Amino acid sequence: QQQQQQQRSPDRFGLLGLQNVIRMTNPALVTLALGSDLTTLGLNLNSPECLYATFASPWADGPARAKHPDFSLPRCYLMQPPLMPPTLQMTQFGEETLFYIFYSMPRDVLQQTAAAELYNRDWRYHKELKLWFTRPRDMEPTLKTAAYECGTYIYFDVNTWSKARRELVLAYDQLEERVMPAGQQQQASPQQATQQQQQQQQQQQQQQHQQQQQQQVGMP
């Protein structure tokens, strides 16, 4: 019988159940659904400041602390940024890091700088094989001519990301020449500096001569 009465009674969680809230017949239900008026608690809702700084929660045993919580800053955030640009720190990087920079940053200044540093470490780039080669320290070429040399060389395999050895006939014209990074211009020799100064002096003399001729033509 109780189950039948519950089925016959209107659903209090449906639209019919909202009638008690709208009519405000049950104070407890109205407080739960609509809440309470904060002005009755003595709070100024128009205040631009915090209404109650130490209020944490209705279920809190004590007031909340107004100060910021205690925390410790990780050491990684205390590190100073590097003063030198990455292009000047290539000498401090390992060879695998240089290879990563070279292959992952195509047509970039860092790629040129990494290639220049690998060149300083006796690595040579093969233009056809697209690999970096170097001579083993404990071995010499079995044959060496003005155009090529034969022997066992160490190369860096990009697929396995490791170094391996390989016998190869290495032609010098297949190796990439040294590339200077952008922004690093070679200093002019003393002879070139004197030539530039002489050219500038000649240009100044020609300009002065032309100005004198123009003045003479303009005179009556």
KOLLUM-342109 format. One record per residue: residue in three letters; x, y, z of N, C-alpha, C, O in turn. Coordinates in steps of 0.1 Angstrom, whole numbers, padded with zeros to 4 digits, always signed. Layout:
<recs>
AlaXYZXYZXYZXYZ/...
</recs>
This chain:
<recs>
Gln+0008-0012+0000+0000+0000+0000+0009+0013+0000+0005+0022-0007/Gln+0020+0012+0008+0029+0024+0008+0035+0027-0005+0036+0038-0010/Gln+0039+0016-0013+0044+0018-0026+0034+0023-0035+0037+0032-0044/Gln+0021+0019-0034+0011+0024-0043+0008+0039-0040+0006+0047-0049/Gln+0009+0043-0027+0007+0057-0023+0018+0066-0029+0016+0077-0033/Gln+0031+0061-0028+0042+0068-0033+0041+0070-0048+0044+0080-0054/Gln+0036+0059-0055+0034+0061-0069+0023+0070-0073+0024+0077-0083/Arg+0012+0071-0065+0001+0080-0068+0004+0094-0064+0000+0103-0071/Ser+0013+0096-0054+0016+0110-0050+0024+0117-0061+0032+0110-0068/Pro+0023+0130-0062+0031+0137-0072+0046+0136-0069+0050+0135-0058/Asp+0054+0136-0080+0068+0135-0079+0073+0148-0073+0072+0159-0079/Arg+0080+0148-0061+0084+0160-0055+0097+0165-0061+0101+0176-0059/Phe+0104+0157-0069+0115+0161-0077+0112+0166-0091+0121+0169-0099/Gly+0100+0166-0095+0095+0170-0108+0090+0184-0108+0093+0192-0099/Leu+0082+0187-0118+0077+0201-0119+0066+0203-0108+0065+0215-0103/Leu+0059+0193-0105+0049+0195-0094+0055+0197-0081+0050+0204-0072/Gly+0068+0192-0079+0074+0195-0066+0079+0209-0065+0082+0213-0053/Leu+0080+0217-0075+0084+0231-0074+0073+0240-0068+0075+0251-0065/Gln+0060+0234-0067+0050+0243-0062+0052+0246-0047+0049+0258-0043/Asn+0058+0237-0040+0061+0240-0026+0072+0251-0025+0071+0259-0015/Val+0081+0251-0034+0091+0262-0034+0086+0275-0038+0089+0285-0032/Ile+0077+0275-0048+0072+0287-0053+0062+0293-0043+0062+0305-0041/Arg+0054+0285-0037+0044+0290-0027+0051+0293-0013+0045+0300-0005/Met+0063+0288-0011+0071+0291+0001+0063+0286+0013+0062+0293+0023/Thr+0058+0274+0012+0050+0269+0024+0060+0262+0034+0057+0261+0046/Asn+0071+0257+0029+0080+0250+0038+0093+0258+0039+0100+0260+0029/Pro+0095+0264+0051+0107+0273+0053+0120+0266+0050+0130+0272+0044/Ala+0121+0254+0055+0134+0247+0053+0137+0244+0038+0148+0246+0034/Leu+0127+0241+0031+0128+0239+0017+0132+0252+0009+0140+0252+0000/Val+0126+0262+0014+0128+0275+0007+0143+0280+0010+0149+0285+0001/Thr+0147+0278+0022+0161+0281+0025+0171+0273+0018+0182+0278+0013/Leu+0168+0260+0016+0177+0251+0008+0177+0255-0006+0188+0254-0013/Ala+0166+0259-0012+0165+0261-0026+0169+0276-0030+0177+0278-0039/Leu+0165+0285-0022+0167+0299-0025+0178+0306-0017+0183+0316-0021/Gly+0182+0300-0006+0192+0305+0003+0186+0316+0012+0174+0317+0013/Ser+0194+0323+0019+0190+0334+0028+0195+0347+0024+0205+0348+0016/Asp+0188+0357+0028+0192+0371+0025+0204+0375+0033+0203+0375+0046/Leu+0215+0379+0026+0227+0382+0033+0226+0396+0041+0233+0398+0050/Thr+0217+0404+0036+0215+0417+0043+0210+0415+0058+0213+0424+0066/Thr+0203+0404+0060+0199+0401+0074+0210+0397+0083+0208+0397+0095/Leu+0222+0394+0078+0233+0390+0086+0242+0402+0089+0252+0400+0096/Gly+0238+0414+0085+0246+0425+0088+0258+0428+0079+0267+0435+0082/Leu+0257+0423+0066+0268+0425+0057+0264+0435+0047+0252+0436+0042/Asn+0273+0444+0044+0271+0455+0034+0275+0450+0020+0287+0449+0017/Leu+0265+0446+0012+0268+0441-0001+0273+0451-0011+0278+0448-0021/Asn+0271+0464-0008+0276+0474-0017+0291+0479-0013+0296+0488-0020/Ser+0297+0472-0004+0311+0476+0000+0320+0472-0011+0320+0460-0015/Pro+0330+0480-0015+0340+0476-0025+0351+0467-0019+0358+0461-0027/Glu+0352+0466-0006+0362+0458+0000+0356+0444+0002+0345+0441+0000/Cys+0365+0435+0008+0361+0422+0011+0350+0422+0022+0352+0428+0032/Leu+0339+0414+0020+0329+0414+0029+0333+0408+0043+0330+0413+0053/Tyr+0340+0397+0042+0344+0390+0055+0357+0383+0051+0357+0372+0046/Ala+0369+0389+0055+0382+0384+0050+0385+0371+0057+0392+0363+0050/Thr+0381+0368+0069+0385+0356+0076+0375+0345+0075+0376+0335+0081/Phe+0364+0347+0067+0354+0336+0065+0359+0326+0055+0362+0329+0044/Ala+0360+0313+0060+0365+0303+0051+0354+0294+0046+0353+0292+0034/Ser+0345+0289+0055+0334+0280+0051+0324+0279+0063+0328+0281+0074/Pro+0312+0276+0060+0302+0275+0071+0306+0263+0080+0302+0262+0092/Trp+0314+0253+0075+0317+0241+0082+0331+0242+0089+0336+0233+0095/Ala+0338+0254+0087+0351+0255+0093+0350+0258+0108+0341+0265+0113/Asp+0359+0252+0116+0359+0254+0130+0365+0267+0134+0361+0273+0145/Gly+0374+0273+0126+0380+0286+0130+0380+0295+0118+0378+0291+0106/Pro+0384+0307+0120+0385+0317+0109+0397+0314+0100+0407+0308+0104/Ala+0396+0318+0088+0407+0315+0078+0418+0326+0080+0416+0337+0085/Arg+0430+0322+0077+0442+0331+0078+0441+0341+0066+0439+0337+0054/Ala+0443+0354+0069+0442+0364+0059+0455+0364+0051+0455+0370+0040/Lys+0466+0359+0056+0479+0360+0049+0480+0349+0038+0471+0340+0038/His+0490+0350+0030+0492+0341+0019+0497+0328+0026+0504+0328+0036/Pro+0493+0316+0020+0498+0304+0025+0513+0302+0024+0519+0308+0015/Asp+0519+0295+0033+0534+0292+0033+0537+0283+0021+0530+0273+0019/Phe+0547+0286+0014+0552+0278+0003+0567+0280+0001+0573+0289+0006/Ser+0573+0270-0006+0587+0271-0009+0589+0271-0024+0583+0263-0031/Leu+0597+0280-0029+0599+0282-0043+0609+0271-0048+0620+0270-0042/Pro+0606+0264-0058+0616+0254-0063+0629+0260-0068+0629+0272-0072/Arg+0640+0253-0067+0653+0258-0071+0654+0261-0086+0661+0270-0090/Cys+0646+0254-0094+0647+0256-0108+0642+0270-0112+0647+0276-0122/Tyr+0634+0276-0104+0629+0290-0106+0639+0301-0102+0638+0312-0105/Leu+0649+0297-0094+0659+0306-0089+0671+0307-0098+0680+0315-0095/Met+0672+0299-0108+0684+0298-0117+0684+0311-0125+0674+0316-0130/Gln+0696+0316-0127+0698+0328-0135+0698+0325-0150+0704+0315-0154/Pro+0692+0333-0158+0692+0330-0173+0706+0331-0178+0714+0339-0173/Pro+0709+0324-0189+0723+0325-0194+0726+0338-0200+0717+0344-0206/Leu+0737+0344-0197+0741+0357-0202+0745+0357-0216+0743+0366-0223/Met+0751+0346-0221+0756+0345-0234+0745+0338-0243+0738+0330-0238/Pro+0744+0342-0256+0735+0336-0265+0739+0321-0268+0751+0318-0266/Pro+0730+0313-0272+0733+0299-0275+0744+0297-0285+0752+0288-0285/Thr+0745+0307-0294+0756+0306-0305+0770+0307-0299+0779+0302-0305/Leu+0771+0313-0287+0785+0314-0281+0787+0302-0271+0798+0302-0265/Gln+0777+0294-0269+0779+0283-0259+0780+0269-0266+0780+0259-0259/Met+0783+0269-0279+0784+0256-0286+0796+0248-0282+0796+0236-0282/Thr+0806+0255-0277+0818+0248-0273+0816+0240-0260+0823+0231-0257/Gln+0805+0243-0253+0802+0236-0240+0793+0224-0243+0791+0216-0233/Phe+0787+0223-0255+0778+0212-0257+0785+0199-0262+0796+0200-0267/Gly+0779+0188-0259+0784+0175-0264+0781+0173-0278+0774+0181-0285/Glu+0788+0163-0284+0786+0160-0298+0772+0156-0302+0766+0160-0312/Glu+0765+0149-0293+0751+0145-0296+0742+0157-0296+0733+0158-0304/Thr+0745+0166-0287+0737+0179-0287+0739+0187-0300+0729+0192-0305/Leu+0751+0187-0304+0754+0194-0317+0747+0188-0329+0742+0195-0337/Phe+0747+0174-0329+0741+0167-0340+0725+0170-0339+0719+0172-0350/Tyr+0720+0170-0327+0706+0173-0326+0702+0187-0331+0692+0189-0338/Ile+0711+0197-0328+0708+0211-0332+0709+0211-0347+0701+0218-0354/Phe+0719+0204-0353+0721+0205-0367+0709+0199-0375+0705+0205-0385/Tyr+0704+0187-0371+0694+0180-0378+0680+0185-0375+0671+0184-0383/Ser+0678+0192-0363+0664+0196-0360+0662+0211-0363+0650+0215-0361/Met+0672+0218-0367+0670+0232-0369+0675+0236-0383+0685+0243-0384/Pro+0669+0231-0394+0674+0234-0407+0672+0249-0411+0662+0255-0407/Arg+0682+0254-0418+0682+0268-0423+0681+0278-0412+0674+0288-0413/Asp+0688+0275-0401+0688+0283-0389+0702+0287-0386+0712+0280-0389/Val+0704+0298-0379+0717+0302-0375+0724+0292-0366+0736+0290-0366/Leu+0715+0286-0357+0721+0276-0348+0726+0264-0355+0736+0257-0351/Gln+0720+0260-0367+0725+0249-0375+0738+0252-0380+0747+0244-0380/Gln+0740+0264-0385+0754+0268-0390+0764+0268-0379+0775+0264-0381/Thr+0760+0273-0367+0769+0274-0356+0773+0260-0351+0785+0257-0348/Ala+0763+0251-0351+0766+0237-0347+0775+0230-0357+0784+0223-0353/Ala+0773+0233-0370+0782+0227-0380+0796+0233-0379+0805+0225-0381/Ala+0797+0245-0376+0811+0251-0375+0818+0245-0363+0830+0243-0363/Glu+0811+0242-0352+0817+0236-0340+0821+0221-0343+0831+0217-0338/Leu+0812+0214-0350+0816+0201-0354+0828+0201-0363+0837+0192-0363/Tyr+0829+0211-0372+0841+0212-0381+0853+0214-0372+0864+0209-0375/Asn+0852+0222-0362+0864+0224-0353+0868+0211-0346+0879+0210-0342/Arg+0858+0202-0344+0861+0190-0337+0865+0178-0347+0863+0167-0344/Asp+0869+0182-0359+0874+0173-0369+0863+0164-0375+0866+0153-0380/Trp+0851+0169-0375+0840+0162-0382+0838+0169-0396+0839+0181-0397/Arg+0835+0161-0406+0833+0166-0419+0819+0160-0425+0816+0149-0422/Tyr+0811+0169-0431+0798+0165-0436+0799+0161-0451+0804+0168-0459/His+0794+0149-0453+0794+0143-0467+0781+0147-0474+0770+0145-0469/Lys+0782+0154-0485+0771+0160-0491+0762+0150-0498+0750+0152-0499/Glu+0767+0139-0503+0759+0129-0509+0753+0119-0499+0741+0116-0500/Leu+0760+0115-0489+0755+0105-0480+0747+0112-0468+0740+0106-0461/Lys+0748+0125-0467+0741+0133-0457+0745+0128-0443+0737+0127-0434/Leu+0758+0125-0441+0763+0121-0428+0775+0128-0424+0783+0134-0433/Trp+0778+0128-0411+0790+0134-0406+0801+0123-0404+0798+0112-0398/Phe+0813+0125-0408+0824+0116-0407+0836+0122-0400+0837+0134-0400/Thr+0843+0114-0394+0856+0118-0387+0865+0106-0387+0861+0094-0388/Arg+0878+0109-0386+0888+0099-0385+0890+0093-0371+0889+0101-0362/Pro+0891+0080-0370+0894+0075-0356+0908+0080-0352+0917+0081-0360/Arg+0910+0082-0339+0922+0087-0334+0934+0077-0335+0945+0080-0336/Asp+0930+0064-0334+0940+0053-0334+0943+0047-0348+0950+0037-0349/Met+0937+0053-0358+0939+0048-0372+0942+0059-0382+0938+0070-0380/Glu+0950+0055-0392+0953+0064-0403+0948+0059-0416+0945+0047-0417/Pro+0945+0067-0426+0940+0063-0439+0950+0053-0445+0962+0055-0445/Thr+0944+0042-0451+0953+0032-0458+0959+0038-0471+0969+0034-0476/Leu+0952+0047-0477+0956+0053-0490+0951+0068-0490+0940+0071-0486/Lys+0961+0077-0493+0957+0091-0493+0964+0098-0505+0976+0097-0508/Thr+0955+0104-0513+0960+0112-0525+0955+0126-0524+0949+0130-0514/Ala+0958+0134-0534+0953+0148-0534+0938+0149-0536+0933+0160-0533/Ala+0932+0139-0541+0917+0140-0545+0909+0132-0535+0897+0135-0533/Tyr+0914+0121-0529+0906+0112-0521+0915+0105-0511+0927+0105-0512/Glu+0909+0098-0502+0916+0089-0492+0907+0077-0489+0895+0079-0489/Cys+0913+0066-0485+0906+0054-0482+0909+0050-0467+0920+0052-0463/Gly+0900+0044-0461+0902+0039-0448+0889+0037-0440+0878+0037-0446/Thr+0890+0035-0427+0879+0033-0418+0876+0046-0411+0885+0052-0405/Tyr+0863+0050-0411+0859+0063-0406+0847+0061-0396+0840+0051-0397/Ile+0846+0070-0387+0835+0070-0378+0825+0080-0383+0828+0091-0387/Tyr+0812+0075-0383+0801+0084-0388+0790+0083-0378+0789+0074-0370/Phe+0782+0094-0378+0771+0094-0369+0758+0090-0376+0754+0097-0386/Asp+0752+0079-0371+0740+0074-0377+0728+0081-0371+0725+0079-0359/Val+0720+0088-0379+0708+0095-0374+0697+0085-0370+0690+0088-0361/Asn+0696+0074-0377+0685+0065-0375+0686+0058-0361+0677+0057-0354/Thr+0698+0054-0358+0701+0047-0345+0706+0057-0334+0707+0054-0322/Trp+0709+0069-0338+0714+0080-0330+0726+0075-0322+0727+0075-0310/Ser+0736+0070-0329+0748+0064-0323+0759+0065-0334+0757+0068-0345/Lys+0772+0063-0329+0783+0064-0338+0787+0049-0342+0785+0040-0335/Ala+0791+0048-0355+0795+0035-0360+0807+0037-0370+0810+0048-0373/Arg+0813+0026-0373+0825+0026-0382+0821+0021-0395+0812+0013-0397/Arg+0828+0026-0405+0825+0022-0419+0837+0024-0428+0844+0035-0427/Glu+0840+0015-0436+0851+0016-0446+0846+0024-0458+0835+0021-0463/Leu+0854+0034-0463+0848+0043-0473+0860+0049-0481+0871+0051-0475/Val+0857+0051-0494+0866+0059-0502+0861+0073-0501+0850+0077-0507/Leu+0868+0082-0495+0863+0095-0492+0869+0105-0501+0881+0108-0501/Ala+0861+0111-0510+0866+0121-0520+0864+0134-0514+0854+0138-0507/Tyr+0874+0143-0515+0874+0156-0509+0864+0165-0514+0859+0174-0507/Asp+0861+0164-0527+0851+0173-0533+0837+0169-0529+0827+0177-0531/Gln+0835+0158-0522+0821+0154-0517+0819+0159-0503+0808+0157-0497/Leu+0829+0165-0497+0828+0170-0483+0824+0185-0484+0828+0193-0492/Glu+0815+0189-0474+0811+0202-0474+0822+0211-0468+0829+0208-0459/Glu+0824+0223-0474+0834+0232-0470+0829+0239-0457+0818+0238-0453/Arg+0839+0245-0450+0836+0252-0437+0827+0263-0440+0829+0272-0449/Val+0816+0264-0432+0806+0275-0434+0807+0284-0421+0806+0279-0410/Met+0809+0297-0424+0810+0306-0413+0796+0310-0409+0788+0313-0417/Pro+0792+0310-0396+0779+0313-0391+0776+0328-0395+0785+0336-0396/Ala+0763+0331-0397+0759+0344-0400+0762+0354-0388+0760+0350-0377/Gly+0767+0365-0392+0771+0375-0382+0785+0375-0378+0790+0384-0371/Gln+0793+0364-0382+0807+0363-0379+0815+0366-0391+0818+0356-0399/Gln+0818+0378-0394+0825+0382-0406+0840+0381-0403+0845+0383-0392/Gln+0848+0377-0413+0862+0376-0412+0868+0390-0412+0864+0399-0419/Gln+0878+0392-0403+0885+0404-0402+0894+0407-0415+0900+0398-0420/Ala+0894+0419-0419+0901+0423-0431+0916+0423-0428+0920+0427-0417/Ser+0924+0420-0438+0938+0420-0436+0943+0435-0436+0936+0443-0441/Pro+0956+0437-0432+0961+0451-0433+0961+0457-0447+0959+0469-0449/Gln+0964+0448-0456+0965+0453-0470+0951+0457-0475+0949+0467-0482/Gln+0941+0449-0472+0927+0452-0476+0922+0465-0469+0915+0473-0475/Ala+0927+0467-0456+0922+0479-0449+0928+0492-0456+0922+0502-0457/Thr+0941+0491-0460+0948+0502-0467+0941+0505-0480+0940+0517-0484/Gln+0938+0494-0488+0931+0496-0500+0918+0503-0499+0914+0512-0507/Gln+0910+0499-0489+0897+0505-0486+0899+0520-0483+0891+0529-0487/Gln+0909+0524-0475+0912+0538-0472+0915+0546-0484+0911+0557-0486/Gln+0924+0540-0493+0928+0547-0505+0915+0549-0514+0914+0560-0520/Gln+0907+0539-0515+0895+0541-0523+0886+0552-0518+0880+0560-0525/Gln+0884+0553-0504+0876+0563-0498+0882+0577-0501+0875+0586-0504/Gln+0895+0578-0500+0902+0591-0503+0900+0595-0517+0897+0607-0520/Gln+0901+0586-0527+0899+0589-0541+0885+0594-0543+0883+0603-0551/Gln+0875+0587-0537+0861+0591-0539+0859+0605-0533+0852+0613-0539/Gln+0865+0608-0522+0863+0622-0516+0870+0632-0525+0864+0643-0527/Gln+0882+0630-0531+0888+0639-0540+0880+0641-0552+0878+0653-0557/Gln+0874+0631-0558+0866+0632-0570+0853+0641-0567+0849+0649-0575/Gln+0847+0639-0555+0836+0647-0552+0839+0661-0550+0832+0670-0554/Gln+0851+0664-0544+0855+0678-0542+0858+0684-0556+0855+0696-0558/His+0864+0677-0565+0867+0682-0578+0854+0685-0586+0854+0696-0593/Gln+0844+0677-0585+0832+0679-0592+0825+0692-0586+0819+0699-0593/Gln+0825+0694-0573+0819+0705-0567+0826+0718-0572+0819+0728-0574/Gln+0839+0718-0573+0846+0730-0578+0843+0733-0592+0841+0745-0595/Gln+0841+0723-0600+0837+0725-0614+0823+0731-0615+0820+0740-0623/Gln+0814+0726-0607+0801+0732-0607+0801+0746-0603+0793+0754-0608/Gln+0809+0750-0593+0809+0764-0588+0815+0773-0599+0810+0784-0601/Gln+0825+0768-0607+0831+0776-0617+0821+0778-0629+0821+0789-0635/Val+0813+0768-0632+0803+0769-0643+0792+0779-0639+0788+0787-0647/Gly+0789+0780-0626+0778+0789-0621+0782+0803-0620+0774+0812-0619/Met+0796+0806-0620+0800+0820-0619+0798+0827-0632+0800+0821-0642/Pro+0795+0841-0631+0792+0849-0644+0805+0852-0650+0806+0859-0661/
</recs>
